[in-house]
Amino acid sequence: MTGGTMKTWQVFAGCALIGVLGGCATVQPMTAEGMKVQQIDARTAKACKFLQVAQFATTLYGMGKDPGIVQTTGENGLRNAVAAAGGNAYVLLEHNADWFWGHVSYTGDAYRCPQTVINR
């Protein structure tokens, strides 16, 4: 390779590397309020106040969408949605996480529970 061709190749390789690394899928961050939300079962929910159905849906773009990242994104997103509704607990109703295409959809019933109920 000549000097000009080598330089062009280095620039192309550098840009490709930045594109691959910059395009990696990342996990949905959990808010401080979302960290306080817990998943409960339907029996435990009977001692709590139902607030609303909470939903989270997104599509992850880029490379590196392993099943763990997609699942964690759905769980974090639903916890954030429950917290935004004023809840501290949820019963998971439906979860769809397609790691190949990156489609994530989680739905749950949001509840406000006494601390004594969810800290068992």
N, CA, C and O atoms as CSV, one atom per row, in Angstrom:
chain,resi,resn,atom,element,x,y,z
A,1,MET,N,N,0.842,-1.186,0.000
A,1,MET,CA,C,0.000,0.000,0.000
A,1,MET,C,C,0.878,1.236,0.000
A,1,MET,O,O,1.965,1.249,0.577
A,2,THR,N,N,0.393,2.257,-0.649
A,2,THR,CA,C,1.109,3.516,-0.670
A,2,THR,C,C,0.756,4.307,0.582
A,2,THR,O,O,-0.168,3.941,1.309
A,3,GLY,N,N,1.470,5.366,0.831
A,3,GLY,CA,C,1.231,6.183,2.024
A,3,GLY,C,C,-0.174,6.737,2.077
A,3,GLY,O,O,-0.794,6.739,3.141
A,4,GLY,N,N,-0.702,7.216,0.931
A,4,GLY,CA,C,-2.054,7.775,0.897
A,4,GLY,C,C,-3.121,6.717,1.104
A,4,GLY,O,O,-4.117,6.953,1.788
A,5,THR,N,N,-2.910,5.549,0.512
A,5,THR,CA,C,-3.873,4.458,0.654
A,5,THR,C,C,-3.903,3.955,2.084
A,5,THR,O,O,-4.967,3.656,2.627
A,6,MET,N,N,-2.704,3.861,2.702
A,6,MET,CA,C,-2.609,3.399,4.085
A,6,MET,C,C,-3.326,4.373,5.025
A,6,MET,O,O,-4.028,3.948,5.942
A,7,LYS,N,N,-3.150,5.664,4.801
A,7,LYS,CA,C,-3.799,6.673,5.642
A,7,LYS,C,C,-5.321,6.595,5.491
A,7,LYS,O,O,-6.047,6.678,6.482
A,8,THR,N,N,-5.800,6.436,4.263
A,8,THR,CA,C,-7.235,6.312,4.016
A,8,THR,C,C,-7.789,5.092,4.737
A,8,THR,O,O,-8.853,5.160,5.351
A,9,TRP,N,N,-7.071,3.978,4.663
A,9,TRP,CA,C,-7.499,2.745,5.320
A,9,TRP,C,C,-7.555,2.938,6.836
A,9,TRP,O,O,-8.489,2.454,7.475
A,10,GLN,N,N,-6.595,3.621,7.417
A,10,GLN,CA,C,-6.568,3.857,8.862
A,10,GLN,C,C,-7.757,4.722,9.294
A,10,GLN,O,O,-8.380,4.463,10.324
A,11,VAL,N,N,-8.060,5.740,8.506
A,11,VAL,CA,C,-9.193,6.606,8.823
A,11,VAL,C,C,-10.493,5.803,8.742
A,11,VAL,O,O,-11.350,5.922,9.617
A,12,PHE,N,N,-10.641,4.983,7.692
A,12,PHE,CA,C,-11.839,4.157,7.537
A,12,PHE,C,C,-11.974,3.185,8.704
A,12,PHE,O,O,-13.056,3.047,9.275
A,13,ALA,N,N,-10.889,2.514,9.059
A,13,ALA,CA,C,-10.931,1.541,10.160
A,13,ALA,C,C,-11.274,2.233,11.477
A,13,ALA,O,O,-12.039,1.694,12.276
A,14,GLY,N,N,-10.720,3.413,11.708
A,14,GLY,CA,C,-11.020,4.165,12.933
A,14,GLY,C,C,-12.477,4.564,13.007
A,14,GLY,O,O,-13.095,4.453,14.066
A,15,CYS,N,N,-13.041,5.031,11.896
A,15,CYS,CA,C,-14.459,5.415,11.865
A,15,CYS,C,C,-15.355,4.198,12.069
A,15,CYS,O,O,-16.363,4.283,12.771
A,16,ALA,N,N,-14.999,3.074,11.466
A,16,ALA,CA,C,-15.790,1.858,11.627
A,16,ALA,C,C,-15.786,1.400,13.079
A,16,ALA,O,O,-16.821,0.982,13.597
A,17,LEU,N,N,-14.639,1.473,13.740
A,17,LEU,CA,C,-14.534,1.069,15.136
A,17,LEU,C,C,-15.384,1.971,16.027
A,17,LEU,O,O,-16.067,1.486,16.929
A,18,ILE,N,N,-15.346,3.255,15.785
A,18,ILE,CA,C,-16.167,4.191,16.554
A,18,ILE,C,C,-17.645,3.889,16.333
A,18,ILE,O,O,-18.426,3.928,17.284
A,19,GLY,N,N,-18.045,3.589,15.097
A,19,GLY,CA,C,-19.440,3.268,14.803
A,19,GLY,C,C,-19.901,2.014,15.506
A,19,GLY,O,O,-21.019,1.962,16.018
A,20,VAL,N,N,-19.044,0.990,15.537
A,20,VAL,CA,C,-19.410,-0.266,16.196
A,20,VAL,C,C,-19.512,-0.068,17.701
A,20,VAL,O,O,-20.485,-0.505,18.317
A,21,LEU,N,N,-18.533,0.578,18.295
A,21,LEU,CA,C,-18.544,0.778,19.740
A,21,LEU,C,C,-19.634,1.753,20.168
A,21,LEU,O,O,-20.263,1.565,21.210
A,22,GLY,N,N,-19.853,2.775,19.383
A,22,GLY,CA,C,-20.877,3.763,19.714
A,22,GLY,C,C,-22.282,3.254,19.490
A,22,GLY,O,O,-23.235,3.824,20.021
A,23,GLY,N,N,-22.435,2.189,18.713
A,23,GLY,CA,C,-23.747,1.661,18.404
A,23,GLY,C,C,-24.186,0.543,19.319
A,23,GLY,O,O,-25.197,-0.103,19.044
A,24,CYS,N,N,-23.470,0.290,20.392
A,24,CYS,CA,C,-23.831,-0.792,21.300
A,24,CYS,C,C,-25.093,-0.437,22.083
A,24,CYS,O,O,-25.287,0.711,22.482
A,25,ALA,N,N,-25.933,-1.424,22.292
A,25,ALA,CA,C,-27.158,-1.215,23.059
A,25,ALA,C,C,-26.810,-1.017,24.526
A,25,ALA,O,O,-25.907,-1.666,25.053
A,26,THR,N,N,-27.527,-0.124,25.176
A,26,THR,CA,C,-27.307,0.124,26.603
A,26,THR,C,C,-28.596,-0.122,27.372
A,26,THR,O,O,-29.691,-0.060,26.813
A,27,VAL,N,N,-28.450,-0.396,28.636
A,27,VAL,CA,C,-29.586,-0.687,29.505
A,27,VAL,C,C,-30.311,0.599,29.872
A,27,VAL,O,O,-29.684,1.630,30.118
A,28,GLN,N,N,-31.639,0.530,29.906
A,28,GLN,CA,C,-32.476,1.648,30.358
A,28,GLN,C,C,-32.080,1.996,31.788
A,28,GLN,O,O,-32.123,1.122,32.655
A,29,PRO,N,N,-31.696,3.243,32.065
A,29,PRO,CA,C,-31.341,3.596,33.439
A,29,PRO,C,C,-32.564,3.583,34.364
A,29,PRO,O,O,-33.677,3.906,33.947
A,30,MET,N,N,-32.340,3.213,35.599
A,30,MET,CA,C,-33.417,3.212,36.580
A,30,MET,C,C,-33.322,4.494,37.404
A,30,MET,O,O,-32.235,4.886,37.831
A,31,THR,N,N,-34.450,5.136,37.620
A,31,THR,CA,C,-34.482,6.353,38.424
A,31,THR,C,C,-34.325,5.980,39.902
A,31,THR,O,O,-34.444,4.814,40.278
A,32,ALA,N,N,-34.060,6.977,40.715
A,32,ALA,CA,C,-33.951,6.745,42.162
A,32,ALA,C,C,-35.268,6.204,42.707
A,32,ALA,O,O,-35.272,5.333,43.577
A,33,GLU,N,N,-36.391,6.721,42.196
A,33,GLU,CA,C,-37.705,6.247,42.631
A,33,GLU,C,C,-37.953,4.822,42.138
A,33,GLU,O,O,-38.533,4.005,42.854
A,34,GLY,N,N,-37.514,4.529,40.917
A,34,GLY,CA,C,-37.677,3.195,40.357
A,34,GLY,C,C,-36.938,2.124,41.145
A,34,GLY,O,O,-37.370,0.972,41.196
A,35,MET,N,N,-35.825,2.506,41.757
A,35,MET,CA,C,-35.049,1.555,42.563
A,35,MET,C,C,-35.816,1.089,43.807
A,35,MET,O,O,-35.497,0.048,44.381
A,36,LYS,N,N,-36.815,1.852,44.214
A,36,LYS,CA,C,-37.604,1.510,45.405
A,36,LYS,C,C,-38.793,0.610,45.076
A,36,LYS,O,O,-39.470,0.129,45.985
A,37,VAL,N,N,-39.056,0.376,43.789
A,37,VAL,CA,C,-40.208,-0.413,43.360
A,37,VAL,C,C,-39.855,-1.897,43.367
A,37,VAL,O,O,-38.780,-2.296,42.920
A,38,GLN,N,N,-40.782,-2.711,43.885
A,38,GLN,CA,C,-40.566,-4.156,43.966
A,38,GLN,C,C,-41.651,-4.899,43.212
A,38,GLN,O,O,-42.798,-4.457,43.143
A,39,GLN,N,N,-41.269,-6.036,42.648
A,39,GLN,CA,C,-42.257,-6.907,42.021
A,39,GLN,C,C,-42.896,-7.765,43.108
A,39,GLN,O,O,-42.209,-8.305,43.974
A,40,ILE,N,N,-44.225,-7.881,43.048
A,40,ILE,CA,C,-44.961,-8.690,44.021
A,40,ILE,C,C,-45.864,-9.670,43.266
A,40,ILE,O,O,-46.054,-9.544,42.057
A,41,ASP,N,N,-46.410,-10.634,43.984
A,41,ASP,CA,C,-47.347,-11.555,43.354
A,41,ASP,C,C,-48.780,-11.065,43.587
A,41,ASP,O,O,-49.021,-10.157,44.383
A,42,ALA,N,N,-49.716,-11.683,42.877
A,42,ALA,CA,C,-51.120,-11.255,42.946
A,42,ALA,C,C,-51.706,-11.392,44.342
A,42,ALA,O,O,-52.553,-10.592,44.739
A,43,ARG,N,N,-51.271,-12.386,45.081
A,43,ARG,CA,C,-51.785,-12.573,46.450
A,43,ARG,C,C,-51.348,-11.418,47.351
A,43,ARG,O,O,-52.151,-10.899,48.127
A,44,THR,N,N,-50.101,-11.019,47.254
A,44,THR,CA,C,-49.592,-9.897,48.055
A,44,THR,C,C,-50.292,-8.600,47.669
A,44,THR,O,O,-50.525,-7.743,48.521
A,45,ALA,N,N,-50.628,-8.453,46.396
A,45,ALA,CA,C,-51.269,-7.225,45.903
A,45,ALA,C,C,-52.627,-6.970,46.542
A,45,ALA,O,O,-53.101,-5.834,46.536
A,46,LYS,N,N,-53.262,-8.000,47.093
A,46,LYS,CA,C,-54.577,-7.826,47.722
A,46,LYS,C,C,-54.517,-6.907,48.940
A,46,LYS,O,O,-55.530,-6.332,49.337
A,47,ALA,N,N,-53.329,-6.767,49.535
A,47,ALA,CA,C,-53.158,-5.903,50.699
A,47,ALA,C,C,-52.706,-4.496,50.298
A,47,ALA,O,O,-52.355,-3.685,51.155
A,48,CYS,N,N,-52.716,-4.217,49.011
A,48,CYS,CA,C,-52.217,-2.940,48.495
A,48,CYS,C,C,-53.313,-2.195,47.736
A,48,CYS,O,O,-54.355,-2.764,47.412
A,49,LYS,N,N,-53.062,-0.917,47.458
A,49,LYS,CA,C,-54.006,-0.103,46.698
A,49,LYS,C,C,-53.598,-0.109,45.226
A,49,LYS,O,O,-52.481,0.277,44.880
A,50,PHE,N,N,-54.517,-0.551,44.365
A,50,PHE,CA,C,-54.273,-0.524,42.927
A,50,PHE,C,C,-54.272,0.919,42.442
A,50,PHE,O,O,-55.156,1.696,42.803
A,51,LEU,N,N,-53.280,1.283,41.621
A,51,LEU,CA,C,-53.194,2.635,41.080
A,51,LEU,C,C,-53.597,2.694,39.613
A,51,LEU,O,O,-54.499,3.443,39.238
A,52,GLN,N,N,-52.928,1.903,38.794
A,52,GLN,CA,C,-53.199,1.910,37.357
A,52,GLN,C,C,-52.368,0.828,36.684
A,52,GLN,O,O,-51.489,0.224,37.298
A,53,VAL,N,N,-52.661,0.598,35.420
A,53,VAL,CA,C,-51.820,-0.289,34.615
A,53,VAL,C,C,-50.637,0.550,34.141
A,53,VAL,O,O,-50.815,1.634,33.584
A,54,ALA,N,N,-49.437,0.043,34.364
A,54,ALA,CA,C,-48.216,0.740,33.951
A,54,ALA,C,C,-47.618,0.012,32.751
A,54,ALA,O,O,-47.609,-1.218,32.697
A,55,GLN,N,N,-47.124,0.781,31.801
A,55,GLN,CA,C,-46.546,0.193,30.597
A,55,GLN,C,C,-45.215,0.838,30.272
A,55,GLN,O,O,-44.984,2.015,30.547
A,56,PHE,N,N,-44.339,0.028,29.675
A,56,PHE,CA,C,-43.071,0.527,29.152
A,56,PHE,C,C,-42.806,-0.181,27.837
A,56,PHE,O,O,-42.903,-1.406,27.752
A,57,ALA,N,N,-42.472,0.584,26.817
A,57,ALA,CA,C,-42.130,0.006,25.518
A,57,ALA,C,C,-41.036,0.839,24.877
A,57,ALA,O,O,-41.058,2.068,24.948
A,58,THR,N,N,-40.089,0.173,24.258
A,58,THR,CA,C,-39.009,0.857,23.558
A,58,THR,C,C,-38.409,-0.099,22.538
A,58,THR,O,O,-38.726,-1.288,22.515
A,59,THR,N,N,-37.551,0.434,21.712
A,59,THR,CA,C,-36.764,-0.379,20.792
A,59,THR,C,C,-35.310,-0.006,21.000
A,59,THR,O,O,-34.939,1.166,20.935
A,60,LEU,N,N,-34.492,-1.016,21.251
A,60,LEU,CA,C,-33.057,-0.811,21.408
A,60,LEU,C,C,-32.399,-0.903,20.040
A,60,LEU,O,O,-32.626,-1.857,19.296
A,61,TYR,N,N,-31.602,0.070,19.720
A,61,TYR,CA,C,-30.897,0.074,18.440
A,61,TYR,C,C,-29.421,-0.204,18.685
A,61,TYR,O,O,-28.918,-0.018,19.793
A,62,GLY,N,N,-28.757,-0.636,17.673
A,62,GLY,CA,C,-27.318,-0.860,17.764
A,62,GLY,C,C,-26.989,-2.324,17.967
A,62,GLY,O,O,-27.862,-3.192,17.987
A,63,MET,N,N,-25.719,-2.564,18.113
A,63,MET,CA,C,-25.224,-3.924,18.279
A,63,MET,C,C,-25.127,-4.258,19.757
A,63,MET,O,O,-25.177,-3.366,20.604
A,64,GLY,N,N,-24.990,-5.532,20.068
A,64,GLY,CA,C,-24.773,-5.943,21.439
A,64,GLY,C,C,-26.045,-6.107,22.242
A,64,GLY,O,O,-26.036,-5.924,23.459
A,65,LYS,N,N,-27.146,-6.451,21.577
A,65,LYS,CA,C,-28.420,-6.620,22.280
A,65,LYS,C,C,-28.526,-8.069,22.766
A,65,LYS,O,O,-29.198,-8.889,22.141
A,66,ASP,N,N,-27.878,-8.369,23.852
A,66,ASP,CA,C,-28.033,-9.723,24.379
A,66,ASP,C,C,-29.311,-9.796,25.205
A,66,ASP,O,O,-29.832,-8.761,25.619
A,67,PRO,N,N,-29.824,-10.997,25.451
A,67,PRO,CA,C,-31.093,-11.128,26.178
A,67,PRO,C,C,-31.092,-10.446,27.549
A,67,PRO,O,O,-32.124,-9.924,27.972
A,68,GLY,N,N,-29.964,-10.442,28.245
A,68,GLY,CA,C,-29.892,-9.801,29.557
A,68,GLY,C,C,-30.106,-8.306,29.487
A,68,GLY,O,O,-30.797,-7.739,30.333
A,69,ILE,N,N,-29.525,-7.658,28.493
A,69,ILE,CA,C,-29.690,-6.210,28.336
A,69,ILE,C,C,-31.137,-5.873,28.011
A,69,ILE,O,O,-31.698,-4.922,28.555
A,70,VAL,N,N,-31.736,-6.652,27.125
A,70,VAL,CA,C,-33.114,-6.389,26.723
A,70,VAL,C,C,-34.065,-6.599,27.907
A,70,VAL,O,O,-34.958,-5.784,28.136
A,71,GLN,N,N,-33.878,-7.675,28.649
A,71,GLN,CA,C,-34.736,-7.956,29.808
A,71,GLN,C,C,-34.566,-6.891,30.886
A,71,GLN,O,O,-35.555,-6.404,31.435
A,72,THR,N,N,-33.344,-6.530,31.189
A,72,THR,CA,C,-33.090,-5.507,32.214
A,72,THR,C,C,-33.682,-4.166,31.803
A,72,THR,O,O,-34.204,-3.434,32.644
A,73,THR,N,N,-33.606,-3.843,30.529
A,73,THR,CA,C,-34.209,-2.604,30.036
A,73,THR,C,C,-35.713,-2.595,30.291
A,73,THR,O,O,-36.261,-1.589,30.741
A,74,GLY,N,N,-36.379,-3.707,30.006
A,74,GLY,CA,C,-37.821,-3.803,30.253
A,74,GLY,C,C,-38.174,-3.696,31.717
A,74,GLY,O,O,-39.108,-2.987,32.090
A,75,GLU,N,N,-37.421,-4.405,32.550
A,75,GLU,CA,C,-37.684,-4.363,33.996
A,75,GLU,C,C,-37.450,-2.964,34.557
A,75,GLU,O,O,-38.271,-2.456,35.321
A,76,ASN,N,N,-36.334,-2.337,34.182
A,76,ASN,CA,C,-36.041,-0.991,34.666
A,76,ASN,C,C,-37.093,0.009,34.190
A,76,ASN,O,O,-37.544,0.854,34.963
A,77,GLY,N,N,-37.481,-0.088,32.923
A,77,GLY,CA,C,-38.484,0.819,32.377
A,77,GLY,C,C,-39.827,0.685,33.076
A,77,GLY,O,O,-40.491,1.685,33.349
A,78,LEU,N,N,-40.231,-0.552,33.367
A,78,LEU,CA,C,-41.507,-0.760,34.067
A,78,LEU,C,C,-41.424,-0.244,35.497
A,78,LEU,O,O,-42.371,0.376,35.980
A,79,ARG,N,N,-40.327,-0.484,36.175
A,79,ARG,CA,C,-40.169,0.036,37.540
A,79,ARG,C,C,-40.245,1.567,37.552
A,79,ARG,O,O,-40.870,2.152,38.436
A,80,ASN,N,N,-39.614,2.205,36.579
A,80,ASN,CA,C,-39.680,3.667,36.474
A,80,ASN,C,C,-41.116,4.130,36.236
A,80,ASN,O,O,-41.553,5.123,36.817
A,81,ALA,N,N,-41.853,3.410,35.382
A,81,ALA,CA,C,-43.243,3.780,35.091
A,81,ALA,C,C,-44.130,3.613,36.323
A,81,ALA,O,O,-45.006,4.441,36.571
A,82,VAL,N,N,-43.911,2.559,37.088
A,82,VAL,CA,C,-44.673,2.344,38.322
A,82,VAL,C,C,-44.375,3.461,39.318
A,82,VAL,O,O,-45.287,3.998,39.947
A,83,ALA,N,N,-43.109,3.806,39.458
A,83,ALA,CA,C,-42.727,4.888,40.372
A,83,ALA,C,C,-43.339,6.215,39.935
A,83,ALA,O,O,-43.785,6.994,40.778
A,84,ALA,N,N,-43.366,6.480,38.641
A,84,ALA,CA,C,-43.948,7.724,38.130
A,84,ALA,C,C,-45.451,7.796,38.411
A,84,ALA,O,O,-46.014,8.886,38.513
A,85,ALA,N,N,-46.092,6.643,38.535
A,85,ALA,CA,C,-47.525,6.597,38.855
A,85,ALA,C,C,-47.776,6.688,40.360
A,85,ALA,O,O,-48.927,6.686,40.796
A,86,GLY,N,N,-46.708,6.768,41.153
A,86,GLY,CA,C,-46.848,6.866,42.597
A,86,GLY,C,C,-46.819,5.516,43.299
A,86,GLY,O,O,-47.126,5.423,44.488
A,87,GLY,N,N,-46.451,4.475,42.571
A,87,GLY,CA,C,-46.431,3.141,43.154
A,87,GLY,C,C,-45.086,2.728,43.708
A,87,GLY,O,O,-44.054,3.325,43.400
A,88,ASN,N,N,-45.118,1.691,44.534
A,88,ASN,CA,C,-43.881,1.121,45.060
A,88,ASN,C,C,-43.821,-0.389,44.826
A,88,ASN,O,O,-42.911,-1.071,45.297
A,89,ALA,N,N,-44.819,-0.897,44.081
A,89,ALA,CA,C,-44.844,-2.326,43.779
A,89,ALA,C,C,-45.654,-2.554,42.508
A,89,ALA,O,O,-46.459,-1.713,42.108
A,90,TYR,N,N,-45.424,-3.713,41.876
A,90,TYR,CA,C,-46.186,-4.057,40.679
A,90,TYR,C,C,-46.317,-5.565,40.544
A,90,TYR,O,O,-45.487,-6.335,41.027
A,91,VAL,N,N,-47.382,-5.953,39.876
A,91,VAL,CA,C,-47.578,-7.344,39.472
A,91,VAL,C,C,-47.354,-7.369,37.965
A,91,VAL,O,O,-48.040,-6.674,37.215
A,92,LEU,N,N,-46.403,-8.165,37.535
A,92,LEU,CA,C,-46.078,-8.262,36.114
A,92,LEU,C,C,-47.211,-8.974,35.389
A,92,LEU,O,O,-47.583,-10.091,35.749
A,93,LEU,N,N,-47.755,-8.326,34.368
A,93,LEU,CA,C,-48.843,-8.899,33.585
A,93,LEU,C,C,-48.341,-9.515,32.287
A,93,LEU,O,O,-48.757,-10.608,31.902
A,94,GLU,N,N,-47.450,-8.805,31.624
A,94,GLU,CA,C,-46.969,-9.250,30.320
A,94,GLU,C,C,-45.575,-8.693,30.077
A,94,GLU,O,O,-45.279,-7.548,30.420
A,95,HIS,N,N,-44.734,-9.511,29.489
A,95,HIS,CA,C,-43.412,-9.029,29.103
A,95,HIS,C,C,-42.995,-9.675,27.784
A,95,HIS,O,O,-43.053,-10.893,27.611
A,96,ASN,N,N,-42.581,-8.826,26.880
A,96,ASN,CA,C,-42.067,-9.251,25.587
A,96,ASN,C,C,-40.732,-8.564,25.378
A,96,ASN,O,O,-40.637,-7.337,25.410
A,97,ALA,N,N,-39.712,-9.361,25.164
A,97,ALA,CA,C,-38.368,-8.817,24.958
A,97,ALA,C,C,-37.711,-9.584,23.817
A,97,ALA,O,O,-37.259,-10.715,23.999
A,98,ASP,N,N,-37.662,-8.975,22.665
A,98,ASP,CA,C,-37.078,-9.577,21.471
A,98,ASP,C,C,-35.640,-9.094,21.339
A,98,ASP,O,O,-35.389,-7.983,20.871
A,99,TRP,N,N,-34.709,-9.928,21.751
A,99,TRP,CA,C,-33.313,-9.488,21.773
A,99,TRP,C,C,-32.763,-9.271,20.369
A,99,TRP,O,O,-31.853,-8.458,20.202
A,100,PHE,N,N,-33.270,-9.957,19.362
A,100,PHE,CA,C,-32.726,-9.793,18.010
A,100,PHE,C,C,-33.084,-8.434,17.430
A,100,PHE,O,O,-32.209,-7.709,16.955
A,101,TRP,N,N,-34.368,-8.085,17.467
A,101,TRP,CA,C,-34.816,-6.813,16.905
A,101,TRP,C,C,-34.749,-5.678,17.918
A,101,TRP,O,O,-34.769,-4.507,17.539
A,102,GLY,N,N,-34.670,-6.010,19.189
A,102,GLY,CA,C,-34.561,-4.984,20.224
A,102,GLY,C,C,-35.879,-4.415,20.700
A,102,GLY,O,O,-35.885,-3.408,21.407
A,103,HIS,N,N,-37.002,-5.027,20.338
A,103,HIS,CA,C,-38.316,-4.546,20.789
A,103,HIS,C,C,-38.557,-5.021,22.226
A,103,HIS,O,O,-38.400,-6.202,22.538
A,104,VAL,N,N,-38.936,-4.090,23.084
A,104,VAL,CA,C,-39.173,-4.390,24.492
A,104,VAL,C,C,-40.532,-3.823,24.881
A,104,VAL,O,O,-40.827,-2.661,24.599
A,105,SER,N,N,-41.363,-4.647,25.531
A,105,SER,CA,C,-42.679,-4.191,25.981
A,105,SER,C,C,-43.013,-4.907,27.287
A,105,SER,O,O,-43.112,-6.133,27.324
A,106,TYR,N,N,-43.185,-4.141,28.347
A,106,TYR,CA,C,-43.529,-4.689,29.662
A,106,TYR,C,C,-44.774,-3.986,30.170
A,106,TYR,O,O,-44.915,-2.774,30.014
A,107,THR,N,N,-45.683,-4.751,30.781
A,107,THR,CA,C,-46.923,-4.214,31.336
A,107,THR,C,C,-47.144,-4.819,32.720
A,107,THR,O,O,-46.924,-6.012,32.929
A,108,GLY,N,N,-47.576,-3.989,33.654
A,108,GLY,CA,C,-47.851,-4.473,34.996
A,108,GLY,C,C,-48.877,-3.605,35.695
A,108,GLY,O,O,-49.091,-2.450,35.328
A,109,ASP,N,N,-49.509,-4.178,36.710
A,109,ASP,CA,C,-50.415,-3.415,37.562
A,109,ASP,C,C,-49.581,-2.711,38.626
A,109,ASP,O,O,-48.826,-3.353,39.357
A,110,ALA,N,N,-49.720,-1.384,38.709
A,110,ALA,CA,C,-48.995,-0.587,39.700
A,110,ALA,C,C,-49.792,-0.498,40.990
A,110,ALA,O,O,-51.001,-0.268,40.970
A,111,TYR,N,N,-49.107,-0.682,42.112
A,111,TYR,CA,C,-49.745,-0.647,43.435
A,111,TYR,C,C,-48.963,0.249,44.378
A,111,TYR,O,O,-47.764,0.473,44.215
A,112,ARG,N,N,-49.682,0.753,45.369
A,112,ARG,CA,C,-49.073,1.441,46.510
A,112,ARG,C,C,-49.307,0.527,47.701
A,112,ARG,O,O,-50.445,0.317,48.122
A,113,CYS,N,N,-48.222,-0.014,48.240
A,113,CYS,CA,C,-48.319,-0.985,49.326
A,113,CYS,C,C,-47.708,-0.426,50.606
A,113,CYS,O,O,-46.748,0.343,50.549
A,114,PRO,N,N,-48.254,-0.805,51.757
A,114,PRO,CA,C,-47.599,-0.468,53.023
A,114,PRO,C,C,-46.229,-1.140,53.060
A,114,PRO,O,O,-46.060,-2.244,52.542
A,115,GLN,N,N,-45.266,-0.481,53.667
A,115,GLN,CA,C,-43.902,-1.051,53.744
A,115,GLN,C,C,-43.892,-2.419,54.423
A,115,GLN,O,O,-43.085,-3.284,54.082
A,116,THR,N,N,-44.786,-2.605,55.377
A,116,THR,CA,C,-44.821,-3.887,56.076
A,116,THR,C,C,-45.209,-5.033,55.149
A,116,THR,O,O,-44.847,-6.181,55.403
A,117,VAL,N,N,-45.933,-4.738,54.090
A,117,VAL,CA,C,-46.371,-5.773,53.146
A,117,VAL,C,C,-45.240,-6.156,52.202
A,117,VAL,O,O,-45.026,-7.341,51.950
A,118,ILE,N,N,-44.515,-5.175,51.677
A,118,ILE,CA,C,-43.488,-5.484,50.672
A,118,ILE,C,C,-42.127,-5.791,51.274
A,118,ILE,O,O,-41.237,-6.251,50.558
A,119,ASN,N,N,-41.940,-5.554,52.546
A,119,ASN,CA,C,-40.648,-5.846,53.172
A,119,ASN,C,C,-40.630,-7.193,53.889
A,119,ASN,O,O,-39.811,-7.407,54.783
A,120,ARG,N,N,-41.499,-8.073,53.517
A,120,ARG,CA,C,-41.555,-9.394,54.150
A,120,ARG,C,C,-40.411,-10.246,53.708
A,120,ARG,O,O,-40.294,-11.394,54.138
